[in-house]
Amino acid sequence: MNTTAPCRITLIANLNDRCRVGLDRTSKTMFTQNCLASIGGGDTVTGLIAGANLLKAIRRYEFKPGDGPERDYGSLEFAGERICFKIDYYDPALEYGSEDPADASVTRRVMTIMLVSDY
């Protein structure tokens, strides 16, 4: 793909937004076990409910200037914990890094939600 840098960054940011808000059907969302345990107070059911509410908050997340132009990272306060999310780019088999994160046909996005201390 032959695009200029600003257009490329905008394209990646838009693809990342689709992943973050749940519109990219090829993407995956992962929670660290430590994150779910912390926001759920150690209870599995409470952790799953809290995880759904956290995902809702991340989908509504408003980026700040320091978050970066590709919108692949953000952090917020949730249930008394400092939480962050990071979007990584993989090949379609999820084995290696993507050759071109701006090309949705060769990239699978994985958003990991974790405690800031896990990062």
Sequence and secondary structure as in RCSB ss.txt:
>XXXX:A:sequence
MNTTAPCRITLIANLNDRCRVGLDRTSKTMFTQNCLASIGGGDTVTGLIAGANLLKAIRRYEFKPGDGPERDYGS
LEFAGERICFKIDYYDPALEYGSEDPADASVTRRVMTIMLVSDY
>XXXX:A:secstr
    HHHHHHHHHHHHHHHHTT  TT EEEE HHHHHHHTTT HHHHHHHHHHHHHHHHT    GGG TT  EEE
EEETTEEEEEEEEEE TTSSSB S TT TTS EEEEEEEEGGG 
